[in-house]
Amino acid sequence: MAEIITNHAAYDSKVEGNIFFTRVDAAVNWMRKNSLWPMPMGLACCAIELMGTAASRFDIARFGSEVMRFSPRQADVMIVAGTVTYKMALAVKRVWDQIPAPKWCIAMGACASTGGMYRSYAVLQGIDHLIPVDVYVSGCPPRPEALLEGLMKLQAKIEQSHSSATHFDAEKQA
């Protein structure tokens, strides 16, 4: 049998390869994009597809978003899924205002994006009339894969943004 010779040196050249240089913005954005905590605002049939996204078949946990928060003060992404009526609009706005900055919004489905097929006096014709929307997910109702694609687009948007809170709030207001 051949004898295995181990050579332990006092100097390990591999240590030099474990040092990373980056910008603070890049590090903060990397942490933010990989740990999004959604606040589900399920208002209609799209909410069923939103629930399906957390199931094992689609596994939203791959994106660090499996922790659905039902308290707005612990969330940073609001997923508005379904028809927003004027009666619910103030509740949606109140929940949005309670989410701490930085925060993002995903409009899931045709009803949340444009009012869908409901052109009536009781339905808000797009949640963007009430709160700023970062990503629109199309469909009636959209499949869980579409929501995951929207989540990936939101992650790409977060990765490219500035991490300072003052710039971020000014960008959302515009």
Contacts in CASP RR format, 6 or more apart in sequence:
PFRMAT RR
TARGET T0000
AUTHOR 0000-0000-0000
METHOD contacts of the structure
MODEL  1
MAEIITNHAAYDSKVEGNIFFTRVDAAVNWMRKNSLWPMPMGLACCAIEL
MGTAASRFDIARFGSEVMRFSPRQADVMIVAGTVTYKMALAVKRVWDQIP
APKWCIAMGACASTGGMYRSYAVLQGIDHLIPVDVYVSGCPPRPEALLEG
LMKLQAKIEQSHSSATHFDAEKQA
24 163 0 8 1.000
25 162 0 8 1.000
25 163 0 8 1.000
25 164 0 8 1.000
28 163 0 8 1.000
29 158 0 8 1.000
29 159 0 8 1.000
29 160 0 8 1.000
29 161 0 8 1.000
29 163 0 8 1.000
30 159 0 8 1.000
32 76 0 8 1.000
32 102 0 8 1.000
32 158 0 8 1.000
32 163 0 8 1.000
33 154 0 8 1.000
33 155 0 8 1.000
33 156 0 8 1.000
33 158 0 8 1.000
33 159 0 8 1.000
34 63 0 8 1.000
34 64 0 8 1.000
34 155 0 8 1.000
35 64 0 8 1.000
36 63 0 8 1.000
36 64 0 8 1.000
36 65 0 8 1.000
36 76 0 8 1.000
36 77 0 8 1.000
36 104 0 8 1.000
36 151 0 8 1.000
36 154 0 8 1.000
36 155 0 8 1.000
36 158 0 8 1.000
37 65 0 8 1.000
37 67 0 8 1.000
37 68 0 8 1.000
37 69 0 8 1.000
37 74 0 8 1.000
37 75 0 8 1.000
37 76 0 8 1.000
37 77 0 8 1.000
38 65 0 8 1.000
38 68 0 8 1.000
38 69 0 8 1.000
38 75 0 8 1.000
38 77 0 8 1.000
38 78 0 8 1.000
38 79 0 8 1.000
38 106 0 8 1.000
39 68 0 8 1.000
39 69 0 8 1.000
39 70 0 8 1.000
39 71 0 8 1.000
39 72 0 8 1.000
39 75 0 8 1.000
39 77 0 8 1.000
39 78 0 8 1.000
39 79 0 8 1.000
39 95 0 8 1.000
39 99 0 8 1.000
40 47 0 8 1.000
40 50 0 8 1.000
40 68 0 8 1.000
40 70 0 8 1.000
40 79 0 8 1.000
40 81 0 8 1.000
41 78 0 8 1.000
41 79 0 8 1.000
41 80 0 8 1.000
41 81 0 8 1.000
41 92 0 8 1.000
41 95 0 8 1.000
42 50 0 8 1.000
42 79 0 8 1.000
42 80 0 8 1.000
42 81 0 8 1.000
42 82 0 8 1.000
43 80 0 8 1.000
43 81 0 8 1.000
43 82 0 8 1.000
43 83 0 8 1.000
43 84 0 8 1.000
43 85 0 8 1.000
43 88 0 8 1.000
43 92 0 8 1.000
43 111 0 8 1.000
43 112 0 8 1.000
44 81 0 8 1.000
44 82 0 8 1.000
44 83 0 8 1.000
44 111 0 8 1.000
45 82 0 8 1.000
45 141 0 8 1.000
46 81 0 8 1.000
46 82 0 8 1.000
46 108 0 8 1.000
46 109 0 8 1.000
46 111 0 8 1.000
46 112 0 8 1.000
46 141 0 8 1.000
46 142 0 8 1.000
47 81 0 8 1.000
47 82 0 8 1.000
48 141 0 8 1.000
49 81 0 8 1.000
49 108 0 8 1.000
49 141 0 8 1.000
49 142 0 8 1.000
49 143 0 8 1.000
49 144 0 8 1.000
49 147 0 8 1.000
50 79 0 8 1.000
50 81 0 8 1.000
50 108 0 8 1.000
50 144 0 8 1.000
50 147 0 8 1.000
52 58 0 8 1.000
52 144 0 8 1.000
53 60 0 8 1.000
53 144 0 8 1.000
53 147 0 8 1.000
53 148 0 8 1.000
54 60 0 8 1.000
54 61 0 8 1.000
54 66 0 8 1.000
54 68 0 8 1.000
55 144 0 8 1.000
57 144 0 8 1.000
58 144 0 8 1.000
58 145 0 8 1.000
58 148 0 8 1.000
59 66 0 8 1.000
60 66 0 8 1.000
60 147 0 8 1.000
60 148 0 8 1.000
60 151 0 8 1.000
63 148 0 8 1.000
63 151 0 8 1.000
63 152 0 8 1.000
63 155 0 8 1.000
65 77 0 8 1.000
65 151 0 8 1.000
69 75 0 8 1.000
72 78 0 8 1.000
72 95 0 8 1.000
72 96 0 8 1.000
72 98 0 8 1.000
72 99 0 8 1.000
73 98 0 8 1.000
73 99 0 8 1.000
73 100 0 8 1.000
75 99 0 8 1.000
75 103 0 8 1.000
76 99 0 8 1.000
76 100 0 8 1.000
76 102 0 8 1.000
76 103 0 8 1.000
76 104 0 8 1.000
77 103 0 8 1.000
77 104 0 8 1.000
77 105 0 8 1.000
77 106 0 8 1.000
77 154 0 8 1.000
78 95 0 8 1.000
78 96 0 8 1.000
78 99 0 8 1.000
78 103 0 8 1.000
78 104 0 8 1.000
78 105 0 8 1.000
78 106 0 8 1.000
78 131 0 8 1.000
79 105 0 8 1.000
79 106 0 8 1.000
79 108 0 8 1.000
79 147 0 8 1.000
80 92 0 8 1.000
80 105 0 8 1.000
80 106 0 8 1.000
80 107 0 8 1.000
80 108 0 8 1.000
80 112 0 8 1.000
80 127 0 8 1.000
80 131 0 8 1.000
81 108 0 8 1.000
81 109 0 8 1.000
81 112 0 8 1.000
82 108 0 8 1.000
82 109 0 8 1.000
82 111 0 8 1.000
82 112 0 8 1.000
82 141 0 8 1.000
83 111 0 8 1.000
83 112 0 8 1.000
83 115 0 8 1.000
83 116 0 8 1.000
83 118 0 8 1.000
83 123 0 8 1.000
84 92 0 8 1.000
84 111 0 8 1.000
84 112 0 8 1.000
84 115 0 8 1.000
84 123 0 8 1.000
84 124 0 8 1.000
84 126 0 8 1.000
84 127 0 8 1.000
84 130 0 8 1.000
85 122 0 8 1.000
85 123 0 8 1.000
85 124 0 8 1.000
86 122 0 8 1.000
86 123 0 8 1.000
86 124 0 8 1.000
87 122 0 8 1.000
89 124 0 8 1.000
89 130 0 8 1.000
92 127 0 8 1.000
92 130 0 8 1.000
92 131 0 8 1.000
93 130 0 8 1.000
93 131 0 8 1.000
96 103 0 8 1.000
96 105 0 8 1.000
96 130 0 8 1.000
96 131 0 8 1.000
101 165 0 8 1.000
101 168 0 8 1.000
101 169 0 8 1.000
102 165 0 8 1.000
102 168 0 8 1.000
102 169 0 8 1.000
104 134 0 8 1.000
104 135 0 8 1.000
104 154 0 8 1.000
104 157 0 8 1.000
104 158 0 8 1.000
105 127 0 8 1.000
105 131 0 8 1.000
105 132 0 8 1.000
105 133 0 8 1.000
105 134 0 8 1.000
105 135 0 8 1.000
106 133 0 8 1.000
106 134 0 8 1.000
106 135 0 8 1.000
106 136 0 8 1.000
106 137 0 8 1.000
106 147 0 8 1.000
106 150 0 8 1.000
106 151 0 8 1.000
106 154 0 8 1.000
107 113 0 8 1.000
107 126 0 8 1.000
107 127 0 8 1.000
107 128 0 8 1.000
107 133 0 8 1.000
107 135 0 8 1.000
107 136 0 8 1.000
107 137 0 8 1.000
108 137 0 8 1.000
108 142 0 8 1.000
108 147 0 8 1.000
109 116 0 8 1.000
109 136 0 8 1.000
109 137 0 8 1.000
109 138 0 8 1.000
109 139 0 8 1.000
109 140 0 8 1.000
109 141 0 8 1.000
109 142 0 8 1.000
110 116 0 8 1.000
110 117 0 8 1.000
110 138 0 8 1.000
110 139 0 8 1.000
110 140 0 8 1.000
111 117 0 8 1.000
111 118 0 8 1.000
111 123 0 8 1.000
111 126 0 8 1.000
111 140 0 8 1.000
112 126 0 8 1.000
112 127 0 8 1.000
113 126 0 8 1.000
113 127 0 8 1.000
113 128 0 8 1.000
113 133 0 8 1.000
113 136 0 8 1.000
113 137 0 8 1.000
113 138 0 8 1.000
114 125 0 8 1.000
114 126 0 8 1.000
115 123 0 8 1.000
115 124 0 8 1.000
115 125 0 8 1.000
115 126 0 8 1.000
116 123 0 8 1.000
116 140 0 8 1.000
117 140 0 8 1.000
119 125 0 8 1.000
124 130 0 8 1.000
127 133 0 8 1.000
132 172 0 8 1.000
134 154 0 8 1.000
134 157 0 8 1.000
135 150 0 8 1.000
135 151 0 8 1.000
135 153 0 8 1.000
135 154 0 8 1.000
135 157 0 8 1.000
137 146 0 8 1.000
137 147 0 8 1.000
137 149 0 8 1.000
137 150 0 8 1.000
138 146 0 8 1.000
139 146 0 8 1.000
161 168 0 8 1.000
161 171 0 8 1.000
162 168 0 8 1.000
162 171 0 8 1.000
END
